[in-house]
Amino acid sequence: MLALAKSPETAAMNQLREKNNLSTTARWALSSAFAATGKSEIAKQIINGAPTAIQTYRELSYTYGSELRDQAMILENLVLTGNSNAAIQVAQEVSQKLSSGSWYGTQSVAYGLMAMAKFAGKNQLGGEFSFTYNHNGKGNTLKSTAAIAQVTLPAKSATNSFSIKNNGKTPLFVRLILRGQPVVGQLNDKAVASNLNMSVQYKTTKGAPLDPARLTQGTDFIAEITISNPGSLGKKL
């Protein structure tokens, strides 16, 4: 905070820099502090060899940290130090977490949004961008001044090939969206649960257990549906 306010405690920062037992997050945070004061070379030395991947965790007290918050701090550092290639990868991971629907604390979401805003500000579109794509041997070039360009690619066979080349200096982010309807039995009708568990009990109108496979048309029955959140923050619905 002091570094961002242009009043850095340089002596304390240098003392912290000499410690060999700093956590990964602390290294990235200290590096950002040096970068904010214009000491980019020192900032890069501190994070030399530091990982950008953070194991999933939730801290429900003290610093209220999470892997999203820590990766957002890393992304902010990569933007500050001008490491564009690494920043793109981390930005994609942060974006996926923000849009995943998973629960994150206010601090984590705020860090994530601020880091993405700084990343986007550093990679603003400048006029026209152009790229060439090749689909199953057929090449096409597309130019646009909009933020997003969409191309519909028909998939008429089981095997398809696709490649893309950026013709300009503006970074491109490619997303492949597949749409279709699976044939009957393709998914093996497996039950899938994501962050929620659901159980169903079938009973007669008098409360006795009932096998749904033996139901005949017109039979009255009761279906008791229980939905629960297996996470530590969830409540039974």
C-alpha positions in Angstrom: 0.0 0.0 0.0 2.8 2.4 0.9 4.5 1.7 -2.4 1.3 2.4 -4.3 1.0 5.6 -2.4 4.5 6.6 -3.5 5.8 6.4 0.1 7.6 3.1 0.2 9.4 1.8 3.2 12.5 0.9 1.3 14.5 -0.3 4.2 11.8 -2.7 5.3 11.4 -3.9 1.8 15.1 -4.6 1.5 15.1 -6.5 4.8 12.2 -8.6 3.6 13.9 -9.2 0.3 16.9 -10.9 2.2 14.7 -13.5 3.8 14.9 -17.0 2.3 11.6 -18.4 3.7 9.1 -16.1 2.0 5.9 -17.8 0.7 5.2 -17.8 -3.0 2.4 -15.1 -2.5 4.7 -13.0 -0.4 7.4 -13.1 -3.1 5.0 -11.9 -5.7 3.6 -9.2 -3.5 7.1 -7.9 -2.6 8.1 -7.9 -6.2 5.0 -5.8 -7.1 6.0 -3.3 -4.4 9.5 -2.9 -6.0 7.9 -2.7 -9.4 5.6 0.1 -8.3 8.6 2.1 -7.1 10.3 1.8 -10.5 12.8 -0.9 -9.5 11.7 -3.4 -12.2 15.0 -5.3 -12.3 14.9 -6.1 -8.5 11.2 -7.0 -8.9 12.1 -9.5 -11.6 14.9 -11.0 -9.5 12.6 -11.6 -6.6 10.2 -13.7 -8.6 12.8 -15.5 -10.7 11.7 -19.1 -10.7 8.5 -18.4 -8.7 5.5 -20.5 -9.8 2.4 -18.9 -11.2 0.2 -21.9 -10.3 -1.5 -21.8 -6.9 -3.1 -24.9 -5.2 -6.8 -24.5 -4.5 -7.5 -23.3 -0.9 -10.0 -21.2 1.0 -9.0 -19.1 4.1 -12.1 -18.2 6.0 -10.3 -16.0 8.5 -7.1 -13.9 8.9 -6.3 -12.8 5.4 -9.3 -14.5 3.8 -7.1 -15.7 1.0 -7.8 -18.1 -1.9 -6.1 -19.3 -5.0 -8.1 -16.8 -7.1 -6.8 -13.9 -5.0 -3.2 -15.1 -5.1 -3.3 -15.6 -8.9 -4.8 -12.1 -9.3 -1.9 -10.7 -7.3 0.5 -12.6 -9.7 -1.4 -11.3 -12.7 -1.1 -7.7 -11.4 2.7 -8.3 -11.0 3.1 -9.7 -14.5 1.4 -6.6 -15.9 3.6 -4.3 -13.9 6.8 -6.0 -15.0 5.7 -6.3 -18.6 5.7 -10.1 -18.8 3.0 -10.3 -21.5 3.3 -14.0 -22.3 3.0 -15.2 -18.7 0.3 -12.6 -18.1 -1.9 -14.0 -20.9 -1.9 -17.5 -19.4 -2.6 -16.3 -15.8 -5.3 -14.0 -17.1 -7.1 -16.9 -18.7 -6.9 -18.9 -15.5 -8.2 -16.0 -13.4 -11.0 -15.4 -16.0 -12.0 -19.1 -15.8 -12.3 -18.9 -12.0 -14.3 -15.7 -12.1 -16.8 -17.2 -14.5 -16.9 -20.7 -13.0 -19.8 -20.1 -10.7 -17.7 -21.3 -7.7 -18.0 -19.4 -4.4 -15.3 -16.8 -3.7 -15.1 -14.2 -1.0 -15.5 -10.5 -1.7 -11.8 -9.8 -1.4 -10.9 -12.6 -3.9 -13.5 -11.4 -6.5 -12.3 -7.8 -6.1 -8.7 -8.7 -6.5 -9.6 -10.8 -9.6 -11.6 -8.0 -11.2 -8.9 -5.3 -10.5 -6.2 -7.5 -12.0 -8.2 -8.3 -15.1 -9.0 -4.6 -15.5 -5.3 -3.7 -15.4 -4.5 -6.5 -17.8 -7.2 -5.3 -20.2 -5.9 -1.7 -19.9 -2.5 -2.8 -20.9 -3.8 -4.8 -23.9 -6.3 -2.3 -25.4 -7.3 -2.7 -29.0 -5.6 -0.2 -31.2 -7.6 0.2 -34.4 -7.9 -2.8 -36.7 -6.7 -6.3 -36.0 -6.3 -9.1 -38.6 -5.9 -12.8 -38.5 -5.8 -15.7 -40.9 -7.5 -19.0 -40.1 -7.3 -22.4 -41.8 -10.2 -24.9 -41.5 -9.8 -28.3 -43.1 -7.3 -26.9 -45.7 -9.3 -23.8 -46.6 -7.7 -20.5 -45.6 -9.5 -17.2 -44.9 -8.3 -13.8 -43.6 -10.5 -11.6 -41.4 -10.1 -8.0 -40.4 -12.1 -6.1 -37.8 -12.1 -3.0 -35.6 -14.6 -4.6 -33.1 -13.5 -6.2 -29.8 -14.8 -9.6 -30.9 -14.9 -11.4 -34.2 -16.9 -14.6 -34.6 -16.6 -17.2 -37.3 -19.0 -20.2 -37.7 -17.2 -23.4 -38.8 -19.3 -26.3 -40.0 -18.1 -29.7 -38.7 -19.4 -32.1 -41.3 -17.0 -34.9 -40.5 -15.6 -36.6 -37.4 -12.1 -35.3 -38.0 -11.4 -31.5 -38.4 -8.3 -29.4 -38.4 -8.0 -25.8 -37.5 -5.2 -23.3 -37.2 -5.0 -19.5 -36.7 -2.3 -16.9 -37.4 -2.2 -13.4 -35.9 -1.3 -10.9 -38.7 -0.9 -7.9 -36.3 0.6 -6.8 -33.0 -2.6 -6.8 -31.0 -2.8 -10.0 -28.8 -5.6 -12.3 -29.9 -7.5 -14.6 -27.6 -9.1 -17.6 -29.3 -12.0 -19.5 -28.0 -13.5 -22.6 -29.6 -17.1 -23.2 -28.8 -18.6 -26.6 -29.8 -22.3 -27.1 -30.1 -24.2 -30.2 -30.8 -26.7 -32.8 -29.6 -25.2 -36.1 -28.4 -26.8 -39.3 -29.8 -28.8 -41.4 -27.4 -26.5 -43.4 -25.1 -23.4 -41.4 -26.1 -23.0 -40.0 -22.6 -24.0 -43.3 -21.0 -26.7 -41.4 -19.1 -24.3 -40.9 -16.1 -25.4 -38.8 -13.2 -23.3 -35.6 -12.8 -23.1 -33.4 -9.8 -21.3 -30.0 -9.6 -21.3 -28.3 -6.2 -24.7 -29.7 -5.3 -25.9 -33.1 -4.3 -29.5 -34.3 -5.0 -31.2 -37.4 -3.8 -34.8 -38.6 -4.5 -36.9 -41.0 -2.5 -40.1 -42.4 -3.9 -43.0 -43.2 -1.5 -46.6 -44.3 -1.6 -49.3 -41.8 -0.5 -49.1 -43.5 2.9 -45.3 -43.0 3.2 -44.1 -46.5 2.4 -41.0 -46.9 0.2 -41.8 -47.3 -3.5 -39.7 -48.7 -6.4 -40.2 -46.3 -9.3 -39.4 -49.0 -11.8 -42.6 -50.8 -10.7 -44.9 -47.8 -11.1 -47.9 -48.2 -13.4 -49.5 -45.4 -15.3 -52.0 -43.4 -13.2 -50.5 -44.4 -9.8 -50.3 -41.6 -7.2 -46.9 -41.3 -5.4 -44.8 -38.9 -3.5 -41.2 -37.9 -4.6 -39.1 -36.4 -1.8 -36.2 -34.4 -3.3 -33.3 -33.4 -1.1 -30.7 -30.9 -2.4 -27.6 -30.2 -0.4 -24.4 -28.3 -0.8 -21.4 -30.5 0.2 -19.2 -27.5 0.7 -18.4 -26.1 4.2 -20.3 -22.9 3.4 -23.5 -24.6 2.1 -26.8 -25.1 3.9 -29.2 -27.9 3.3 -32.1 -26.8 1.1 
